[in-house]
Amino acid sequence: SFEAEDQRCDDMSVDDLKTSSQRALLLMDFTTLADDDTHERVEQLCKDAKTPFGCVAAVCIYSQFVGTAKKALAANGTPGVRVATVVNFPHGGDDVERAVQETREAVAAGADDIDVVLPYKRLIAGDEAVCKELVSRVKSECKEGVLLKVIIETGELKEAALIQRASQLAIEAGADFIKTSTGKVAINATLESAEIMLTVIRDLGVQATVGFKPAGGVKTAQDSKAYLDLADRLLGPDWADARHFRFGASSLRPALLSTLEGGDGAAGTGY
């Protein structure tokens, strides 16, 4: 009967959503980047990194909290959760020396991932040199095992050609990941910009070494599934692991847990 068929389709889509939610949870860079962040909030974030369905890939915090996060994750028995922090954030200035110093300090404090903002306003103005210099100098401060994610701020670049060029530049300068957004501008991750960025990774043939991180605006289980489906289609079903794919989000975690517990996958509040 039609009703039985509909029910089967619903069951299948629920199972698909659960499967993708389980994947997405383990790929999360669980984030707090609020101006009023405290050590207590970061400790709670680190506690919440562990769920009944596994741990997130990383926590992402301001650099003054790196030590706090490392301690909290160890105390919680989850030392495998990486600590990511942000550099040249959120405005993407062009002060190379400052970005280098910020990176050096963050790595010394124990950061595992550095998320640096490309000087995207300079790229819009046609200055590629400073973009390359900043990324490559920051990369040189990332010791063995430290991953560099380059935020290109797609919502401000707007044009497909600029998003493509920023992705190429970041990769040429040493990015381990290209990341859509800071989460601090009007337009953050979109599927359109994700497709451009993933296509650059594929077309440059760097999918073994370069990953992708949509950030900001990925709020529901359905949102995260759409990004994973896109990555599967463009780069193959086994590509999007924690070395090659992260979600930058705060409100996604409750949505994924709700789905995994049998709810509707609607969002929590936040980025």
Secondary structure, DSSP 8 states (H G I E B T S, - for coil): -HHHHHHHHHHHHHHHHHHHHHHHHHTEEEE---TT--HHHHHHHHHHTEETTEE-SEEEE-GGGHHHHHHHHHHTT-TTSEEEEEESTTT----HHHHHHHHHHHHHHT-SEEEEE--HHHHHTT-HHHHHHHHHHHHHTS-TT-EEEEE--HHHH-SHHHHHHHHHHHHHTT-SEEE---S-SSS---HHHHHHHHHHHHHTT-TTT-EEE-BSS--SHHHHHHHHHHHHHHH-TT--STTTB-EEESSHHHHHHHHHTTS-----S--
